Each structure stands twice: as structure tokens, then as C-alpha cells.
Amino acid sequence: MKRLALLLLLLLAAGAVWLAARGGGARRDPVERLVAEMVQIPGRDFRMGKYEVTQAQWEAVMGENPSVFKGADHPVECVSWDDCQAFLEKLNAHPAARASGLVFRLPTEEEWETACRAGSTNAYCRLADGTEITEATLGRVAWYNENLSTRPRWLSRFLDFAERLVDRVREVDWSETESHKPVGRKEPNAWGLHDLHGNVWEWTETPVGEDRVSRGGGWYDSAWDCGASTRCWSSPSDRGFNFGFRLCATQRPAAEETHAENAESAEPRPGEAGSPAGGAGERSEPEGVTHAEVAEPKSRAESAESNLSN
């Protein structure tokens, strides 16, 4: 009996250690986790986020969560390209980002497609074992309308349009099977990146006239929409429950790091002239970012041939 009790205690202890190791990333500060999960793209001078930016990470930086479909580890959505710029400004000023030596931004669409394909020349990505994903196997790496929607696609599109038309998006009782999923649940591509196909469209830095390009397709889109070369573009102020994003980062220039360190050392301390405590001046905080009601995405998609510079 004693041996059995000892064995149970050992198993419980081992389980606790395993859970602690597995959950360590979840307990880490969301911004620190975001910074740590940047993946170096082979042969290139930039890194890409392992996952789409989550709602917990957005809220840690911005102080609010604009998403329609709530979930801490789900991708943030209902964010415009302009909102992403406000997020990036705050993120780059965060101590964890500054300590990393990286500058965070949105990827260009060429960078996004390079990271998505991971060496593939076909319509979808390549896996670590060399497998080329096809439309028939897209469900291995993507959440899209074939493995999420319980309604016919034409009916889903019609109901989505009708609900937005009467401005009742936030009042609809959406089923979990009719929305995006937590990041990282599907297989990664050959370079360790998840959810580049499906889940939510991802904003890029690339302009088309006054609009901005997004890539990757969303949870209610077709396999074609989720292709590596499919493009969508919308106004930078558009928000929708299908718009999210992923970070790109490059090394901070040495001169910029030195300038930032000098500026920090020149900050007046409390009680010194020029500091708020010294009474010689006041420091105004940046105004908060406000979010308008959900707007219907004004998107157009096209299939473009990929001209990648590897």
C-alpha cells in the first residue's frame, strides 16, 4: 500500500512539473511572450511572429479588447490597419520590446508570402517533413469554411451581410463553430509558423492606392481565399471580425539604440527641475485610441502570381 501511495505521489509530482513547463508560456507576461515568439526567417533579415497577435497580447498593450469573438488566446480582430499602427507604436516603447533589440512592424506582403510558403512553390505552404499542402490537405494547417462552418457557404455569407446591414453584429449569438479558433492549434509550416492560412486575414504594410493589403484568408473563407498568393485590400480604417495581424521585426539599428539610451539617461528624475514632481512642467500622456463600431470590410480579392526574392 505504501509503495502504491509513493508511486501516486511521484506521478502527481511529475504531472505538476509537466504542467508547469507546458503552461509557463501562458503565465508569462503577454508582451514578453509576444516578443519571445518571433521566428527568424531562413536566409532573410527579418523575423515573423510564430502566431497571430492574440487578444490577451493586444489588451496588455492597448488596455482594451475590440474583438467580437472573445478569447484570450484567439487572434485579435476588429482592428484596422490604423489601429495596428497605434499598437506598434506602444509596443516598440515597451521595455520588453526595447530590451529585445528589435523594431516591430507589419510585414510587407512579399515578406508575408515568403514566410507563409516556407519554400513551397505551390498554392499553399510546405511542412517540416517536406510535404506540400494542397487544397485536399489544407485542414492540417488552416481553419477555414470547410472545417468550421456548419451552414452552407452561400447561406453564411447572406446571413453575415444581413446582420451587418441592420447593425446587429454585436448582438448575434454566434456559435463557437462559426468563428476563429485559438492560435497554434493547427500544424505549423516548415519554419514553425502557425495559422498563416485561414483563421483571420492579416494586415500587411503594402499599399494599393490608398488601401492596404491583407493576406491569408479567414475562418469563413474558401480554400482559394486562403491561398499563399491570394490578396485582399481594404481601407486602412476598415475594421471587421475577419481582420487581424501578425508581427514582423528587424534588428534595431545600433545608432538608434544609442540614441534611445542617451534619451533615457537624460530624463529628469522626480524632484529635479523639468520633472512633474519638480513643478517646472507637466508631461502629457498620449490620448487613448478609440474604436468605432464594426464596419463591413470593403474587400476585393485577386489571385496574383508570386515573385519572391529569396
ZADO-1210 file (C-alpha; in nm, 4 decimals, padded with zeros to 6 digits):
<atoms>
<atom x="00.0000" y="00.0000" z="00.0000" code="MET" pos="1"/>
<atom x="00.2848" y="00.2339" z="00.0879" code="LYS" pos="2"/>
<atom x="00.4503" y="00.1625" z="-00.2452" code="ARG" pos="3"/>
<atom x="00.1284" y="00.2443" z="-00.4274" code="LEU" pos="4"/>
<atom x="00.0924" y="00.5720" z="-00.2373" code="ALA" pos="5"/>
<atom x="00.4548" y="00.6599" z="-00.3135" code="LEU" pos="6"/>
<atom x="00.4016" y="00.5820" z="-00.6812" code="LEU" pos="7"/>
<atom x="00.0934" y="00.8057" z="-00.6916" code="LEU" pos="8"/>
<atom x="00.2866" y="01.0899" z="-00.5275" code="LEU" pos="9"/>
<atom x="00.5668" y="01.0540" z="-00.7811" code="LEU" pos="10"/>
<atom x="00.3182" y="01.0577" z="-01.0674" code="LEU" pos="11"/>
<atom x="00.1476" y="01.3670" z="-00.9266" code="LEU" pos="12"/>
<atom x="00.4817" y="01.5431" z="-00.8864" code="ALA" pos="13"/>
<atom x="00.5839" y="01.4549" z="-01.2428" code="ALA" pos="14"/>
<atom x="00.2472" y="01.5778" z="-01.3701" code="GLY" pos="15"/>
<atom x="00.2876" y="01.9061" z="-01.1843" code="ALA" pos="16"/>
<atom x="00.6321" y="01.9597" z="-01.3365" code="VAL" pos="17"/>
<atom x="00.4978" y="01.8805" z="-01.6852" code="TRP" pos="18"/>
<atom x="00.2025" y="02.1177" z="-01.6456" code="LEU" pos="19"/>
<atom x="00.4281" y="02.3927" z="-01.5158" code="ALA" pos="20"/>
<atom x="00.6581" y="02.3558" z="-01.8155" code="ALA" pos="21"/>
<atom x="00.3660" y="02.3424" z="-02.0577" code="ARG" pos="22"/>
<atom x="00.1878" y="02.6383" z="-01.9032" code="GLY" pos="23"/>
<atom x="00.4923" y="02.8537" z="-01.8484" code="GLY" pos="24"/>
<atom x="00.4331" y="03.0451" z="-02.1713" code="GLY" pos="25"/>
<atom x="00.0714" y="03.1138" z="-02.0761" code="ALA" pos="26"/>
<atom x="00.1752" y="03.2591" z="-01.7371" code="ARG" pos="27"/>
<atom x="00.4442" y="03.4772" z="-01.8897" code="ARG" pos="28"/>
<atom x="00.3617" y="03.8425" z="-01.9421" code="ASP" pos="29"/>
<atom x="00.1716" y="03.8593" z="-02.2745" code="PRO" pos="30"/>
<atom x="00.4075" y="04.1217" z="-02.4177" code="VAL" pos="31"/>
<atom x="00.7187" y="03.9281" z="-02.3167" code="GLU" pos="32"/>
<atom x="00.5688" y="03.6202" z="-02.4789" code="ARG" pos="33"/>
<atom x="00.4907" y="03.8143" z="-02.7957" code="LEU" pos="34"/>
<atom x="00.8496" y="03.9374" z="-02.8201" code="VAL" pos="35"/>
<atom x="00.9971" y="03.5938" z="-02.7447" code="ALA" pos="36"/>
<atom x="00.7919" y="03.4164" z="-03.0123" code="GLU" pos="37"/>
<atom x="00.9487" y="03.5866" z="-03.3120" code="MET" pos="38"/>
<atom x="01.0918" y="03.3367" z="-03.5634" code="VAL" pos="39"/>
<atom x="01.3960" y="03.4148" z="-03.7784" code="GLN" pos="40"/>
<atom x="01.3150" y="03.3540" z="-04.1451" code="ILE" pos="41"/>
<atom x="01.5940" y="03.1482" z="-04.3089" code="PRO" pos="42"/>
<atom x="01.8123" y="03.3476" z="-04.5451" code="GLY" pos="43"/>
<atom x="01.6334" y="03.6754" z="-04.4718" code="ARG" pos="44"/>
<atom x="01.6944" y="03.9706" z="-04.2406" code="ASP" pos="45"/>
<atom x="01.3550" y="03.9720" z="-04.0676" code="PHE" pos="46"/>
<atom x="01.1585" y="03.7712" z="-03.8148" code="ARG" pos="47"/>
<atom x="00.7895" y="03.6800" z="-03.8150" code="MET" pos="48"/>
<atom x="00.5547" y="03.6148" z="-03.5272" code="GLY" pos="49"/>
<atom x="00.5032" y="03.2463" z="-03.4605" code="LYS" pos="50"/>
<atom x="00.1329" y="03.3192" z="-03.4099" code="TYR" pos="51"/>
<atom x="-00.1182" y="03.5892" z="-03.4942" code="GLU" pos="52"/>
<atom x="-00.1340" y="03.8595" z="-03.2252" code="VAL" pos="53"/>
<atom x="-00.3776" y="03.7372" z="-02.9605" code="THR" pos="54"/>
<atom x="-00.6465" y="03.9241" z="-02.7736" code="GLN" pos="55"/>
<atom x="-00.4529" y="03.8918" z="-02.4457" code="ALA" pos="56"/>
<atom x="-00.1464" y="04.0487" z="-02.6092" code="GLN" pos="57"/>
<atom x="-00.3461" y="04.3314" z="-02.7649" code="TRP" pos="58"/>
<atom x="-00.5156" y="04.4081" z="-02.4336" code="GLU" pos="59"/>
<atom x="-00.1821" y="04.4051" z="-02.2475" code="ALA" pos="60"/>
<atom x="-00.0538" y="04.6784" z="-02.4793" code="VAL" pos="61"/>
<atom x="-00.3701" y="04.8799" z="-02.5555" code="MET" pos="62"/>
<atom x="-00.5743" y="04.8290" z="-02.2389" code="GLY" pos="63"/>
<atom x="-00.8891" y="04.7076" z="-02.4185" code="GLU" pos="64"/>
<atom x="-01.0131" y="04.4273" z="-02.6437" code="ASN" pos="65"/>
<atom x="-01.2128" y="04.5280" z="-02.9538" code="PRO" pos="66"/>
<atom x="-01.2801" y="04.1705" z="-03.0722" code="SER" pos="67"/>
<atom x="-01.6314" y="04.0456" z="-03.1414" code="VAL" pos="68"/>
<atom x="-01.5427" y="03.6819" z="-03.0648" code="PHE" pos="69"/>
<atom x="-01.3772" y="03.6883" z="-02.7244" code="LYS" pos="70"/>
<atom x="-01.0964" y="03.4558" z="-02.6191" code="GLY" pos="71"/>
<atom x="-00.7604" y="03.5432" z="-02.4642" code="ALA" pos="72"/>
<atom x="-00.5666" y="03.3061" z="-02.6917" code="ASP" pos="73"/>
<atom x="-00.7787" y="03.3760" z="-03.0006" code="HIS" pos="74"/>
<atom x="-00.6460" y="03.6210" z="-03.2615" code="PRO" pos="75"/>
<atom x="-00.7448" y="03.9802" z="-03.2001" code="VAL" pos="76"/>
<atom x="-00.9883" y="04.1047" z="-03.4661" code="GLU" pos="77"/>
<atom x="-01.1989" y="04.4092" z="-03.5428" code="CYS" pos="78"/>
<atom x="-00.8718" y="04.6016" z="-03.5720" code="VAL" pos="79"/>
<atom x="-00.7981" y="04.8320" z="-03.8626" code="SER" pos="80"/>
<atom x="-00.4592" y="04.8930" z="-04.0212" code="TRP" pos="81"/>
<atom x="-00.4565" y="05.2291" z="-03.8416" code="ASP" pos="82"/>
<atom x="-00.5244" y="05.0533" z="-03.5101" code="ASP" pos="83"/>
<atom x="-00.2279" y="04.8247" z="-03.5764" code="CYS" pos="84"/>
<atom x="-00.0024" y="05.1292" z="-03.6166" code="GLN" pos="85"/>
<atom x="-00.1125" y="05.2602" z="-03.2763" code="ALA" pos="86"/>
<atom x="-00.0422" y="04.9171" z="-03.1260" code="PHE" pos="87"/>
<atom x="00.3044" y="04.9045" z="-03.2834" code="LEU" pos="88"/>
<atom x="00.3945" y="05.2484" z="-03.1517" code="GLU" pos="89"/>
<atom x="00.3102" y="05.1432" z="-02.7971" code="LYS" pos="90"/>
<atom x="00.4716" y="04.8006" z="-02.8336" code="LEU" pos="91"/>
<atom x="00.8022" y="04.9457" z="-02.9557" code="ASN" pos="92"/>
<atom x="00.8113" y="05.1697" z="-02.6478" code="ALA" pos="93"/>
<atom x="00.7515" y="04.8745" z="-02.4123" code="HIS" pos="94"/>
<atom x="01.0549" y="04.7700" z="-02.2009" code="PRO" pos="95"/>
<atom x="01.0359" y="04.4100" z="-02.3255" code="ALA" pos="96"/>
<atom x="01.0464" y="04.5230" z="-02.6882" code="ALA" pos="97"/>
<atom x="01.3302" y="04.7683" z="-02.6279" code="ARG" pos="98"/>
<atom x="01.5311" y="04.5043" z="-02.4419" code="ALA" pos="99"/>
<atom x="01.4953" y="04.2652" z="-02.7370" code="SER" pos="100"/>
<atom x="01.6843" y="04.4984" z="-02.9727" code="GLY" pos="101"/>
<atom x="01.4079" y="04.4563" z="-03.2310" code="LEU" pos="102"/>
<atom x="01.1839" y="04.7049" z="-03.4105" code="VAL" pos="103"/>
<atom x="00.8313" y="04.5675" z="-03.4597" code="PHE" pos="104"/>
<atom x="00.6151" y="04.6458" z="-03.7609" code="ARG" pos="105"/>
<atom x="00.3743" y="04.4857" z="-04.0059" code="LEU" pos="106"/>
<atom x="00.5316" y="04.2679" z="-04.2761" code="PRO" pos="107"/>
<atom x="00.5267" y="04.3676" z="-04.6404" code="THR" pos="108"/>
<atom x="00.3183" y="04.1279" z="-04.8456" code="GLU" pos="109"/>
<atom x="00.6366" y="03.9893" z="-05.0038" code="GLU" pos="110"/>
<atom x="00.7751" y="03.9139" z="-04.6561" code="GLU" pos="111"/>
<atom x="00.4420" y="03.7656" z="-04.5514" code="TRP" pos="112"/>
<atom x="00.4255" y="03.5341" z="-04.8541" code="GLU" pos="113"/>
<atom x="00.7872" y="03.4231" z="-04.8146" code="THR" pos="114"/>
<atom x="00.7191" y="03.3320" z="-04.4513" code="ALA" pos="115"/>
<atom x="00.3903" y="03.1617" z="-04.5400" code="CYS" pos="116"/>
<atom x="00.5257" y="02.9412" z="-04.8187" code="ARG" pos="117"/>
<atom x="00.8346" y="02.8258" z="-04.6244" code="ALA" pos="118"/>
<atom x="00.9964" y="02.7199" z="-04.9512" code="GLY" pos="119"/>
<atom x="00.6828" y="02.5978" z="-05.1280" code="SER" pos="120"/>
<atom x="00.6170" y="02.6963" z="-05.4887" code="THR" pos="121"/>
<atom x="00.2598" y="02.5654" z="-05.4864" code="ASN" pos="122"/>
<atom x="-00.0652" y="02.7273" z="-05.3707" code="ALA" pos="123"/>
<atom x="-00.0054" y="02.6592" z="-05.0014" code="TYR" pos="124"/>
<atom x="00.2780" y="02.6128" z="-04.7529" code="CYS" pos="125"/>
<atom x="00.5387" y="02.3415" z="-04.7040" code="ARG" pos="126"/>
<atom x="00.5664" y="02.1395" z="-04.3806" code="LEU" pos="127"/>
<atom x="00.8830" y="02.0476" z="-04.1930" code="ALA" pos="128"/>
<atom x="00.8862" y="01.6967" z="-04.3416" code="ASP" pos="129"/>
<atom x="00.8783" y="01.8397" z="-04.6951" code="GLY" pos="130"/>
<atom x="00.5061" y="01.7767" z="-04.7529" code="THR" pos="131"/>
<atom x="00.3441" y="02.0322" z="-04.9821" code="GLU" pos="132"/>
<atom x="-00.0007" y="02.1289" z="-04.8559" code="ILE" pos="133"/>
<atom x="-00.2777" y="02.1073" z="-05.1162" code="THR" pos="134"/>
<atom x="-00.6440" y="02.2047" z="-05.1124" code="GLU" pos="135"/>
<atom x="-00.7266" y="01.8487" z="-05.0068" code="ALA" pos="136"/>
<atom x="-00.4935" y="01.8682" z="-04.7043" code="THR" pos="137"/>
<atom x="-00.5443" y="02.2356" z="-04.6160" code="LEU" pos="138"/>
<atom x="-00.7275" y="02.1386" z="-04.2970" code="GLY" pos="139"/>
<atom x="-00.3957" y="02.0274" z="-04.1472" code="ARG" pos="140"/>
<atom x="-00.2780" y="02.3891" z="-04.1240" code="VAL" pos="141"/>
<atom x="-00.5883" y="02.6093" z="-04.1547" code="ALA" pos="142"/>
<atom x="-00.9236" y="02.6982" z="-04.0010" code="TRP" pos="143"/>
<atom x="-01.1488" y="02.7853" z="-04.2927" code="TYR" pos="144"/>
<atom x="-01.5060" y="02.7313" z="-04.4090" code="ASN" pos="145"/>
<atom x="-01.4626" y="02.3610" z="-04.4857" code="GLU" pos="146"/>
<atom x="-01.3731" y="02.2673" z="-04.1272" code="ASN" pos="147"/>
<atom x="-01.5548" y="02.5384" z="-03.9302" code="LEU" pos="148"/>
<atom x="-01.8857" y="02.6419" z="-04.0819" code="SER" pos="149"/>
<atom x="-02.1918" y="02.4267" z="-04.0095" code="THR" pos="150"/>
<atom x="-02.4001" y="02.6176" z="-04.2656" code="ARG" pos="151"/>
<atom x="-02.3758" y="02.6248" z="-04.6463" code="PRO" pos="152"/>
<atom x="-02.1264" y="02.8936" z="-04.7517" code="ARG" pos="153"/>
<atom x="-02.3834" y="03.0906" z="-04.9518" code="TRP" pos="154"/>
<atom x="-02.6183" y="03.0975" z="-04.6507" code="LEU" pos="155"/>
<atom x="-02.3392" y="03.2091" z="-04.4152" code="SER" pos="156"/>
<atom x="-02.2433" y="03.4941" z="-04.6498" code="ARG" pos="157"/>
<atom x="-02.6072" y="03.6036" z="-04.6878" code="PHE" pos="158"/>
<atom x="-02.6711" y="03.5990" z="-04.3112" code="LEU" pos="159"/>
<atom x="-02.3421" y="03.7779" z="-04.2400" code="ASP" pos="160"/>
<atom x="-02.4400" y="04.0527" z="-04.4836" code="PHE" pos="161"/>
<atom x="-02.7933" y="04.0814" z="-04.3428" code="ALA" pos="162"/>
<atom x="-02.6693" y="04.1024" z="-03.9830" code="GLU" pos="163"/>
<atom x="-02.4180" y="04.3753" z="-04.0673" code="ARG" pos="164"/>
<atom x="-02.6762" y="04.5597" z="-04.2743" code="LEU" pos="165"/>
<atom x="-02.9053" y="04.6066" z="-03.9744" code="VAL" pos="166"/>
<atom x="-02.6084" y="04.6850" z="-03.7465" code="ASP" pos="167"/>
<atom x="-02.6644" y="04.3886" z="-03.5164" code="ARG" pos="168"/>
<atom x="-02.3223" y="04.2221" z="-03.5364" code="VAL" pos="169"/>
<atom x="-02.2555" y="04.2508" z="-03.1638" code="ARG" pos="170"/>
<atom x="-02.5996" y="04.1178" z="-03.0709" code="GLU" pos="171"/>
<atom x="-02.5810" y="03.7927" z="-03.2686" code="VAL" pos="172"/>
<atom x="-02.5486" y="03.4704" z="-03.0687" code="ASP" pos="173"/>
<atom x="-02.2545" y="03.3257" z="-03.2607" code="TRP" pos="174"/>
<atom x="-02.1669" y="02.9589" z="-03.2152" code="SER" pos="175"/>
<atom x="-01.8043" y="02.8687" z="-03.1471" code="GLU" pos="176"/>
<atom x="-01.8123" y="02.6598" z="-03.4640" code="THR" pos="177"/>
<atom x="-01.8786" y="02.9841" z="-03.6549" code="GLU" pos="178"/>
<atom x="-01.5723" y="03.1843" z="-03.5512" code="SER" pos="179"/>
<atom x="-01.1934" y="03.1788" z="-03.5446" code="HIS" pos="180"/>
<atom x="-01.0019" y="02.9426" z="-03.3144" code="LYS" pos="181"/>
<atom x="-00.7194" y="02.9831" z="-03.0603" code="PRO" pos="182"/>
<atom x="-00.3841" y="03.0365" z="-03.2288" code="VAL" pos="183"/>
<atom x="-00.1447" y="02.7470" z="-03.2737" code="GLY" pos="184"/>
<atom x="-00.3985" y="02.4624" z="-03.2831" code="ARG" pos="185"/>
<atom x="-00.3073" y="02.3575" z="-03.6372" code="LYS" pos="186"/>
<atom x="00.0240" y="02.2233" z="-03.7676" code="GLU" pos="187"/>
<atom x="00.2973" y="02.4818" z="-03.8324" code="PRO" pos="188"/>
<atom x="00.4699" y="02.5268" z="-04.1664" code="ASN" pos="189"/>
<atom x="00.8316" y="02.4227" z="-04.2240" code="ALA" pos="190"/>
<atom x="00.9594" y="02.7333" z="-04.0443" code="TRP" pos="191"/>
<atom x="00.7434" y="02.6896" z="-03.7353" code="GLY" pos="192"/>
<atom x="00.4736" y="02.9475" z="-03.8132" code="LEU" pos="193"/>
<atom x="00.1068" y="02.8756" z="-03.7403" code="HIS" pos="194"/>
<atom x="-00.2236" y="02.9908" z="-03.8936" code="ASP" pos="195"/>
<atom x="-00.0868" y="03.1738" z="-04.1966" code="LEU" pos="196"/>
<atom x="-00.3687" y="03.0095" z="-04.3914" code="HIS" pos="197"/>
<atom x="-00.7152" y="03.0874" z="-04.2516" code="GLY" pos="198"/>
<atom x="-00.8310" y="03.1950" z="-03.9028" code="ASN" pos="199"/>
<atom x="-00.8177" y="03.5730" z="-03.9742" code="VAL" pos="200"/>
<atom x="-00.6929" y="03.7917" z="-04.2591" code="TRP" pos="201"/>
<atom x="-00.3590" y="03.9514" z="-04.1678" code="GLU" pos="202"/>
<atom x="-00.2829" y="04.3158" z="-04.2443" code="TRP" pos="203"/>
<atom x="00.0437" y="04.3965" z="-04.4225" code="THR" pos="204"/>
<atom x="00.2358" y="04.7180" z="-04.4787" code="GLU" pos="205"/>
<atom x="00.1866" y="04.7082" z="-04.8574" code="THR" pos="206"/>
<atom x="-00.0388" y="04.9770" z="-05.0124" code="PRO" pos="207"/>
<atom x="-00.2719" y="04.9506" z="-05.3118" code="VAL" pos="208"/>
<atom x="-00.3553" y="05.3119" z="-05.3841" code="GLY" pos="209"/>
<atom x="-00.4937" y="05.4451" z="-05.0558" code="GLU" pos="210"/>
<atom x="-00.5836" y="05.0944" z="-04.9349" code="ASP" pos="211"/>
<atom x="-00.3696" y="04.8332" z="-04.7585" code="ARG" pos="212"/>
<atom x="-00.3214" y="04.4667" z="-04.8459" code="VAL" pos="213"/>
<atom x="-00.4162" y="04.1785" z="-04.6179" code="SER" pos="214"/>
<atom x="-00.3273" y="03.8122" z="-04.6703" code="ARG" pos="215"/>
<atom x="-00.4083" y="03.4577" z="-04.5654" code="GLY" pos="216"/>
<atom x="-00.7872" y="03.4308" z="-04.5663" code="GLY" pos="217"/>
<atom x="-01.0193" y="03.3874" z="-04.2700" code="GLY" pos="218"/>
<atom x="-01.2204" y="03.1283" z="-04.0844" code="TRP" pos="219"/>
<atom x="-01.5287" y="03.1668" z="-04.3069" code="TYR" pos="220"/>
<atom x="-01.3365" y="03.1849" z="-04.6365" code="ASP" pos="221"/>
<atom x="-01.2840" y="02.9219" z="-04.9045" code="SER" pos="222"/>
<atom x="-00.9631" y="02.7276" z="-04.9661" code="ALA" pos="223"/>
<atom x="-00.8900" y="02.9564" z="-05.2632" code="TRP" pos="224"/>
<atom x="-00.9218" y="03.2661" z="-05.0403" code="ASP" pos="225"/>
<atom x="-00.6655" y="03.1130" z="-04.8026" code="CYS" pos="226"/>
<atom x="-00.4021" y="03.0579" z="-05.0733" code="GLY" pos="227"/>
<atom x="-00.0482" y="03.1873" z="-05.0298" code="ALA" pos="228"/>
<atom x="-00.0797" y="03.4283" z="-05.3247" code="SER" pos="229"/>
<atom x="-00.4387" y="03.5489" z="-05.2712" code="THR" pos="230"/>
<atom x="-00.4619" y="03.9206" z="-05.1935" code="ARG" pos="231"/>
<atom x="-00.7302" y="04.1355" z="-05.0375" code="CYS" pos="232"/>
<atom x="-00.7165" y="04.5110" z="-04.9889" code="TRP" pos="233"/>
<atom x="-00.9257" y="04.7461" z="-04.7799" code="SER" pos="234"/>
<atom x="-00.9267" y="05.0983" z="-04.6431" code="SER" pos="235"/>
<atom x="-00.6754" y="05.1350" z="-04.3564" code="PRO" pos="236"/>
<atom x="-00.9633" y="05.2482" z="-04.1347" code="SER" pos="237"/>
<atom x="-01.1780" y="04.9380" z="-04.2003" code="ASP" pos="238"/>
<atom x="-01.2495" y="04.7044" z="-03.9125" code="ARG" pos="239"/>
<atom x="-01.4140" y="04.3654" z="-03.9253" code="GLY" pos="240"/>
<atom x="-01.4289" y="04.0381" z="-03.7337" code="PHE" pos="241"/>
<atom x="-01.2081" y="03.8879" z="-04.0057" code="ASN" pos="242"/>
<atom x="-00.9203" y="04.1390" z="-03.9750" code="PHE" pos="243"/>
<atom x="-00.6219" y="04.0573" z="-03.7529" code="GLY" pos="244"/>
<atom x="-00.2447" y="04.0742" z="-03.7926" code="PHE" pos="245"/>
<atom x="00.0944" y="03.9191" z="-03.7239" code="ARG" pos="246"/>
<atom x="00.4163" y="04.0933" z="-03.6260" code="LEU" pos="247"/>
<atom x="00.7318" y="04.1302" z="-03.8297" code="CYS" pos="248"/>
<atom x="01.0568" y="04.2516" z="-03.6740" code="ALA" pos="249"/>
<atom x="01.4044" y="04.3610" z="-03.7763" code="THR" pos="250"/>
<atom x="01.7115" y="04.4385" z="-03.5697" code="GLN" pos="251"/>
<atom x="01.7136" y="04.7862" z="-03.4239" code="ARG" pos="252"/>
<atom x="01.9956" y="04.9963" z="-03.5800" code="PRO" pos="253"/>
<atom x="02.2871" y="05.0466" z="-03.3401" code="ALA" pos="254"/>
<atom x="02.2681" y="05.4249" z="-03.3761" code="ALA" pos="255"/>
<atom x="01.9007" y="05.4198" z="-03.2804" code="GLU" pos="256"/>
<atom x="01.9736" y="05.2085" z="-02.9721" code="GLU" pos="257"/>
<atom x="02.2438" y="05.4552" z="-02.8614" code="THR" pos="258"/>
<atom x="02.0091" y="05.7489" z="-02.9163" code="HIS" pos="259"/>
<atom x="01.7364" y="05.5785" z="-02.7099" code="ALA" pos="260"/>
<atom x="01.9793" y="05.5063" z="-02.4249" code="GLU" pos="261"/>
<atom x="02.1027" y="05.8672" z="-02.4241" code="ASN" pos="262"/>
<atom x="01.7465" y="05.9998" z="-02.4257" code="ALA" pos="263"/>
<atom x="01.6561" y="05.7726" z="-02.1346" code="GLU" pos="264"/>
<atom x="01.9584" y="05.8813" z="-01.9299" code="SER" pos="265"/>
<atom x="01.8659" y="06.2460" z="-01.9941" code="ALA" pos="266"/>
<atom x="01.5153" y="06.2032" z="-01.8455" code="GLU" pos="267"/>
<atom x="01.4785" y="06.4303" z="-01.5381" code="PRO" pos="268"/>
<atom x="01.4299" y="06.2428" z="-01.2116" code="ARG" pos="269"/>
<atom x="01.1440" y="06.3208" z="-00.9712" code="PRO" pos="270"/>
<atom x="01.2193" y="06.6379" z="-00.7792" code="GLY" pos="271"/>
<atom x="01.4564" y="06.7769" z="-01.0417" code="GLU" pos="272"/>
<atom x="01.3787" y="07.0844" z="-01.2491" code="ALA" pos="273"/>
<atom x="01.1743" y="06.9937" z="-01.5508" code="GLY" pos="274"/>
<atom x="01.0136" y="06.6865" z="-01.3912" code="SER" pos="275"/>
<atom x="00.6458" y="06.6783" z="-01.2883" code="PRO" pos="276"/>
<atom x="00.7491" y="06.6448" z="-00.9224" code="ALA" pos="277"/>
<atom x="00.9755" y="06.9490" z="-00.9546" code="GLY" pos="278"/>
<atom x="00.6849" y="07.1673" z="-01.0568" code="GLY" pos="279"/>
<atom x="00.8633" y="07.3104" z="-01.3606" code="ALA" pos="280"/>
<atom x="00.6479" y="07.1404" z="-01.6180" code="GLY" pos="281"/>
<atom x="00.3911" y="06.8701" z="-01.6848" code="GLU" pos="282"/>
<atom x="00.4155" y="06.5697" z="-01.9083" code="ARG" pos="283"/>
<atom x="00.1042" y="06.4967" z="-02.1132" code="SER" pos="284"/>
<atom x="00.0096" y="06.1341" z="-02.1743" code="GLU" pos="285"/>
<atom x="-00.0861" y="06.0264" z="-02.5268" code="PRO" pos="286"/>
<atom x="-00.4571" y="06.0165" z="-02.5883" code="GLU" pos="287"/>
<atom x="-00.6220" y="05.6723" z="-02.5942" code="GLY" pos="288"/>
<atom x="-00.7183" y="05.5077" z="-02.9171" code="VAL" pos="289"/>
<atom x="-01.0906" y="05.4923" z="-02.9705" code="THR" pos="290"/>
<atom x="-01.2614" y="05.2300" z="-03.1803" code="HIS" pos="291"/>
<atom x="-01.5655" y="05.2901" z="-03.3935" code="ALA" pos="292"/>
<atom x="-01.8471" y="05.0440" z="-03.4494" code="GLU" pos="293"/>
<atom x="-01.7676" y="04.7401" z="-03.6614" code="VAL" pos="294"/>
<atom x="-01.7581" y="04.8329" z="-04.0276" code="ALA" pos="295"/>
<atom x="-01.8270" y="04.5949" z="-04.3094" code="GLU" pos="296"/>
<atom x="-01.4950" y="04.5116" z="-04.4780" code="PRO" pos="297"/>
<atom x="-01.4675" y="04.6657" z="-04.8237" code="LYS" pos="298"/>
<atom x="-01.2508" y="04.3915" z="-04.9620" code="SER" pos="299"/>
<atom x="-01.1643" y="04.2728" z="-05.3060" code="ARG" pos="300"/>
<atom x="-00.9574" y="03.9629" z="-05.3690" code="ALA" pos="301"/>
<atom x="-00.7455" y="03.8549" z="-05.6552" code="GLU" pos="302"/>
<atom x="-00.5037" y="03.5739" z="-05.7249" code="SER" pos="303"/>
<atom x="-00.1583" y="03.7078" z="-05.8073" code="ALA" pos="304"/>
<atom x="00.1485" y="03.5315" z="-05.9315" code="GLU" pos="305"/>
<atom x="00.4179" y="03.5324" z="-05.6653" code="SER" pos="306"/>
<atom x="00.7511" y="03.6971" z="-05.7470" code="ASN" pos="307"/>
<atom x="00.9538" y="03.6295" z="-05.4382" code="LEU" pos="308"/>
<atom x="01.3064" y="03.7492" z="-05.3816" code="SER" pos="309"/>
<atom x="01.4667" y="03.4767" z="-05.1753" code="ASN" pos="310"/>
</atoms>
